[in-house]
Amino acid sequence: MNDKIRNMNSQTSAIYGMAFIGALIYFMQHATSFGTGVLGFFKALVWPAVLVYKLLEFLKM
């Protein structure tokens, strides 16, 4: 059971890591100054939480 949980956590971490890198690249490409680049970094960190929140709000759960 423990190995199954560990494997699932590593898969989730890999998916989050790839999504973070993709979001970071997206936000950095659209940054026009250092400040918007820093803001883009923080947006890339939290966008999955916002996405899940909006999805649950849409599904009314």
Secondary structure, 3 states (H helix, E strand, C coil): CHHHHHHHHHHHHHHHHHHHHHHHHHHHHCCCCHHHHHHHHHHHHHHHHHHHHHHHHHHCC
